[in-house]
């Protein structure tokens, strides 16, 4: 146990150093932590008393990372008002449908073009269709865009994408793992996922007075215990219903977003979000063996290019349909571009079902590139928009406008 604590402490020290370097360079810490995780792990050397393989402590680090996802998602849920979501419902359904369909169809076409069998092609299409809720949440927080005009639509599209993931996993699990083999079994699983999500929307809309009373706790100590215990219970219970634990945390935050205690909860969550969130991205990198990436390099890079194009197009269509500016629409496409934990979940489903071994290095490289490129492009969205604006001439240059107004 002492050795394990030392290993975890060593991992956290590396996370701290990488975070400091990222801060000095004014970069998002996400790529730094993922690459750091890849550089250590089972293939890394043992240097004196420092065991950088983290074999004994890997399960603990992974669990701490899962906690990070929960705090990231509950924070986003708190920032995301259900009443605003309902007002934007039509735009969210349209934007989410365009986003999922475009990515899924491109994934199907690409799978067939690279001669993957049917089941592998379906898995590839699913992988290309699901954004990383955790990374999107982190990007919105890091770039201080949680109050931007496009953020409601981004979060709504992510929620819609998560709903698609629940449906997709239910269907593919039935096909691949022999669980819900009948149409009725698949439909029941899908209905449970949708019903569970709707329940939290109802609680957020109708149960606010009761939640306000239950959370009227003067002691900060007891308040933290009650809220965090409920968060972990809801996340765990969600998993029992085959709804991703991260989605459970997001829904929990949504349910509390309308209460008079939302800002108090948010204030308490932030330190945990930042600390455990950093561990999540490190643990994600820790699960990737860089020596296995070469076999799938060209196929993964092709998928990355298609994903970038599909996300930009989907973001522009969704944003413009919602009445947002070209700049805000560009932000949508760039923000939802990252791939991460859910893509890995889809890939693992295919791997556990005995499909092509190539799926593992493909998923690792595809996720790694977009987990790094996505946040970087989102950070540089102003320059991306500037380049696109010169190409498509959406708005007149400010200098020209000033000259004309002076005349």
Secondary structure by P-SEA (a helix, b strand, c coil): caaaaaaaaaaaaaaaaaaaaaaaacccaaaaaaaaaaacccccccccccccccccaaaaaaaaaaaaaaaaaaaaaaaccaaaaaaaaaaaaaaaaaaaaaaaaaaaaaaaaacccaaaaaaaaaaaccccaaaaaaaaaaaccccccaaaaaaaaaaaaaaaaaaaaaaaaaacccccccaaaaaaaaaaaaaaaaaaaaaaccaaaaaaaaaccccaaaaaaaaaaaaaaaaaaaaaacccaaaaaaaaaaaaccccaaaaaaaaaaaaaaaaaaaaaaaaaaaccccccccaaaaaaaaaaaaaaaaaaaaaaaaaaacccaaaaaaaaaaaccccaaaaaaaaaaaaaccccaaaaaaaaaaaaaaaaaaaaaaaaaaaaaaaaaaccccccaaaaaaaaac
